[in-house]
């Protein structure tokens, strides 16, 4: 197991338990306690946790993994979801993408789907195949070099955990654009409360994406279904389609369908 894989595993354990014990973590990760101590020291230097005598604790009650450590979790499910979402898009669409691992996979799937270059849609469409409006720096960076995309990036203050731009500068750009479809990643989907995320500033920008779009597609793997998070993005009445994996509970899928939402499982 590489150092990055160990770190990802340790941070995942910390997110679940709220604290880590060196000896127990060594058993779970299958390395020596000395290696765990070094890993925890280095993670503490990056302010990803707080070292304690014999272990570590999270930085607060609601612990959020940085994007780079979340990307390997349920990767195959997210990639299947992303491919299904890419198939829903039409050449010429103006697509809004918020931040997060699943939204990032959607951007990559769109890039692979478009293949060659600008205008290569096979339907006479010329120029960029898609206009992508995003507040995610990593998504903009991956797509900006591809001629088949026109990239519009919101302003705002960057959150290092998610690479998302937030605040009034981001809202100012979104208030001036109109989207064909908003593809929203989320941290929780509840049948009563709707779509949620951990951070209130990210939620407000994602809400604007939904408000500015003709159609809203929610992308979330089944582990997010039935879960709650701190900040509400929007109600289910604003969502047109949900793309998730086949692990979604049947009762949850039924409740989404009853709410008039198209549920696509992959």
C-alpha positions in Angstrom: 0.0 0.0 0.0 1.4 3.4 -1.0 1.7 6.3 1.3 -1.2 8.1 -0.4 -3.4 5.0 -0.1 -2.5 4.7 3.6 -3.3 8.4 4.1 -6.7 8.0 2.3 -7.5 5.0 4.5 -6.5 6.8 7.7 -8.6 9.9 6.8 -11.6 7.7 5.9 -11.3 5.9 9.3 -11.1 9.3 11.0 -14.1 10.6 9.2 -16.1 7.6 10.4 -14.8 7.3 14.0 -13.8 10.9 14.8 -10.6 9.6 16.4 -7.8 7.2 15.6 -5.7 5.0 17.9 -2.2 4.2 16.6 -2.3 0.5 17.5 -5.7 -0.1 16.1 -5.0 1.8 12.9 -1.8 -0.2 12.4 -3.9 -3.4 12.4 -6.5 -2.1 10.0 -4.0 -0.7 7.5 -1.6 -3.6 8.1 1.5 -1.6 8.7 3.7 -1.1 11.8 2.7 1.4 14.5 5.8 3.4 13.7 4.6 3.9 10.1 1.2 5.0 11.4 2.8 7.5 13.8 4.9 9.0 10.9 1.8 9.2 8.7 -0.2 10.9 11.4 2.6 13.4 12.1 2.7 14.3 8.4 -1.1 14.6 8.1 -1.0 16.8 11.2 1.6 19.1 9.5 -0.9 19.5 6.6 -3.6 20.3 9.2 -5.7 17.4 8.1 -6.0 16.1 11.6 -4.9 16.9 15.2 -2.3 14.6 16.8 -3.0 13.3 20.3 -1.1 11.1 22.7 -1.5 7.7 21.1 -3.4 8.7 18.0 -5.3 11.6 16.4 -8.7 13.3 16.3 -10.6 15.1 13.6 -10.5 18.9 13.2 -14.1 19.3 14.3 -17.5 17.7 14.7 -18.2 17.6 11.0 -15.1 16.4 9.3 -14.7 16.9 5.6 -12.2 14.9 3.5 -10.2 17.0 1.0 -11.2 16.2 -2.6 -7.9 14.5 -3.4 -8.5 11.9 -0.7 -12.1 11.3 -1.6 -11.5 10.6 -5.3 -10.7 6.9 -4.8 -13.8 6.1 -2.8 -16.5 4.2 -4.8 -14.5 5.2 -8.0 -16.1 2.6 -10.3 -19.6 3.6 -9.3 -18.8 7.3 -9.9 -17.3 6.5 -13.3 -20.4 4.6 -14.4 -22.6 7.4 -13.2 -20.5 9.9 -15.1 -20.8 7.9 -18.4 -24.5 7.7 -18.1 -24.8 11.5 -17.5 -22.6 12.2 -20.5 -25.0 10.2 -22.6 -27.8 12.5 -21.5 -26.1 15.6 -23.0 -26.7 17.1 -26.4 -24.2 19.0 -28.6 -24.5 22.7 -27.9 -25.7 22.3 -24.3 -24.7 24.9 -21.7 -23.9 22.7 -18.7 -23.3 23.8 -15.1 -21.0 21.7 -13.0 -20.5 22.2 -9.3 -17.5 20.7 -7.5 -16.9 17.2 -6.1 -15.6 13.8 -7.1 -18.7 12.7 -9.1 -19.0 16.0 -10.9 -15.3 15.7 -11.8 -15.9 12.3 -13.3 -18.8 13.7 -15.3 -16.4 16.3 -16.8 -13.9 13.6 -17.7 -16.7 11.5 -19.3 -17.8 14.4 -21.4 -14.2 14.9 -22.5 -13.9 11.3 -23.6 -17.3 11.3 -25.2 -16.5 14.3 -27.4 -13.3 12.6 -28.6 -11.6 14.5 -31.4 -12.0 18.3 -31.4 -14.2 21.2 -31.9 -17.2 20.6 -34.1 -16.8 16.8 -34.2 -20.4 16.0 -33.2 -21.5 14.4 -36.4 -24.6 16.6 -36.5 -23.4 19.6 -38.3 -22.7 21.5 -35.1 -19.7 23.7 -35.3 -17.6 25.4 -32.7 -17.3 24.1 -29.1 -19.6 21.1 -28.5 -20.4 22.2 -25.0 -20.2 25.3 -22.9 -19.4 24.3 -19.3 -20.0 26.8 -16.5 -18.2 25.7 -13.3 -17.1 27.0 -9.9 -14.6 24.1 -9.6 -11.0 24.9 -10.4 -10.0 21.3 -11.0 -12.8 20.8 -13.5 -11.9 24.0 -15.3 -8.3 23.1 -15.4 -9.0 19.7 -17.0 -11.4 21.0 -19.6 -9.8 24.3 -20.5 -7.1 22.7 -22.8 -9.8 20.9 -24.9 -11.0 22.8 -27.9 -14.4 21.1 -27.9 -15.3 23.0 -24.6 -16.0 26.6 -23.9 -15.2 27.0 -20.3 -16.8 29.7 -18.1 -15.4 29.9 -14.5 -17.1 31.8 -11.8 -15.1 34.1 -9.6 -15.0 33.6 -5.8 -12.9 32.4 -2.9 -11.3 29.0 -3.4 -12.0 26.3 -0.8 -8.9 24.1 -0.6 -10.9 20.9 0.4 -13.0 20.9 -2.7 -11.3 23.4 -5.1 -14.7 25.1 -5.4 -15.1 28.9 -5.7 -17.7 30.3 -3.4 -19.0 33.7 -2.2 -20.6 36.7 -3.8 -18.2 36.8 -6.7 -19.2 33.3 -7.8 -22.9 34.2 -7.3 -22.4 37.3 -9.4 -21.4 35.3 -12.5 -24.1 32.7 -12.0 -26.8 35.4 -11.8 -25.8 36.5 -15.3 -26.0 33.1 -17.2 -28.7 30.7 -18.3 -28.0 26.9 -18.3 -29.6 24.1 -20.2 -28.7 21.6 -17.5 -27.1 21.7 -14.1 -25.2 18.6 -13.0 -25.0 18.7 -9.2 -23.0 16.5 -6.9 -24.1 16.3 -3.3 -23.2 14.8 0.1 -26.7 13.8 1.1 -30.1 13.1 -0.4 -33.1 12.9 1.8 -36.7 12.1 0.7 -38.1 15.0 2.9 -35.2 17.5 3.1 -33.9 17.2 -0.4 -30.3 17.7 -1.6 -27.6 18.6 0.9 -23.9 19.2 1.3 -21.6 19.8 4.2 -20.7 23.4 3.6 -23.2 26.3 3.6 -21.2 28.4 1.2 -21.0 25.6 -1.4 -24.7 24.9 -0.9 -25.6 28.5 -1.8 -23.6 28.3 -5.1 -25.0 24.9 -6.0 -28.5 26.3 -5.3 -27.8 29.0 -7.8 -26.8 26.4 -10.4 -30.1 24.7 -9.9 -32.1 28.0 -10.2 -30.4 29.0 -13.4 -30.9 25.7 -15.2 -33.8 24.4 -17.3 -33.0 20.9 -16.1 -31.3 19.6 -13.0 -29.5 16.2 -12.9 -28.4 15.0 -9.5 -25.3 12.7 -9.5 -24.8 10.8 -6.3 -23.7 7.2 -5.6 -26.0 5.1 -3.4 -24.0 5.8 -0.2 -25.4 9.3 -0.3 -29.0 8.2 -0.6 -31.0 8.6 2.7 -28.1 10.6 4.2 -28.3 14.1 5.6 -25.7 16.9 5.6 -25.5 20.3 7.2 -26.5 22.6 4.4 -29.5 22.3 2.1 -29.0 22.9 -1.6 -32.6 22.5 -2.8 -35.7 20.4 -2.5 -36.4 17.4 -4.6 -39.0 19.4 -6.5 -36.2 21.2 -8.2 -34.5 17.9 -9.4 -35.5 16.3 -12.8 -33.2 13.3 -12.8 -31.1 11.3 -10.4 -28.3 9.2 -11.7 -26.9 6.7 -9.1 -25.6 3.2 -8.9 -27.6 0.0 -8.5 -27.0 -0.1 -4.7 -29.7 2.4 -4.1 -32.3 1.0 -1.7 -35.6 0.1 -3.5 -37.7 2.2 -1.1 -35.5 5.3 -1.7 -35.8 4.8 -5.5 -39.5 4.5 -5.1 -39.8 7.7 -3.1 -37.8 9.6 -5.7 -40.0 8.2 -8.5 -43.1 9.2 -6.5 -41.7 12.7 -6.3 -41.7 12.8 -10.1 -37.9 12.3 -10.5 -36.5 10.1 -13.2 -34.2 7.6 -11.5 -31.4 6.2 -13.6 -29.3 3.4 -12.1 -26.0 2.1 -13.5 
